[in-house]
């Protein structure tokens, strides 16, 4: 990785892994890219190699994608030189039997850390780091949703970097302090949502309640293994909340004012895939085609993080740091997205882009924000924050945190504390 080619905030933040220069013609090609199950040539820069139904994609990191991809874990660890990994997952994943899959059998003797909170915390990172050091580990395997993967990034960071976790937070100048010494991490998502398996960021709540972003190209997992088979048993409610999380990534990054045409092309392709596949996967969790399309859309959402998110995530990050309620990140994004979208529509460029998204979704007479409200309802998303146990007295605190969040500067419309409060009141 070459950090000199990677920029954060205020610049064109395009970071490729050995890819040729993109052109407008290639952007048009990407928008028409065929479904993941069909594969594509590497002639136009994505470097996708097929092996049966599993594809190797070199983009940001090396990604093994397709049904059965998780069987390659042992080989990947050998390639990385990892002989004793720490497995970070959670109790739900273990109970579902995913850790007993044949491809993971060799992990039976590896140290395991399962005490991952819904929103990763500084104390949980410290506990995982203790297991890593006591077990003599030389790498990390994260199996789960965004929480285990983000927590694993924190452990991999502190395993090789001195000092308190706080000093590596993006808003405190941590980007420059994170080096290539980060311990090798392999991320294996079991949901189609966060995109953390190819993301450069980890969101971790500090002991004082601040939910901060830790951002660096060195936090991108060395390898990502995306196997749709691991999502087949995901309950409908979790399919909905994680899928809507992925959809919010595609929408917010596309609407971000940063100049990054490649990310926009990927975001719109991800949006189209998720919009079509999510209702199908929600209704029929065993539908392999829908699960594959949904996972590819979520992966694409993660690929576009370089362009920046917006007010939806600024608020959901703040709400996720509350001690008064345990809130699912994807559910929060789903609740906030329609209202934030309506606020941002006052920006002319946003209105034009939203029109394009509406055409991709086949919306002829319905506004995207209204369609998102309808989708939330069909997928059983609670429409009000108060119904999730959020007390009204935290609104001021949440707004302050949102203004300080790393996603705030890339919202397409400049928002004040009063604006954030009005948005929260709308969905309260």
Order of alpha helices (4+ residues) and beta strands (2+ residues): alpha-beta-beta-beta-alpha-beta-alpha-beta-alpha-beta-alpha-beta-beta-beta-beta-alpha-alpha-alpha-alpha-alpha-alpha-alpha-alpha-alpha
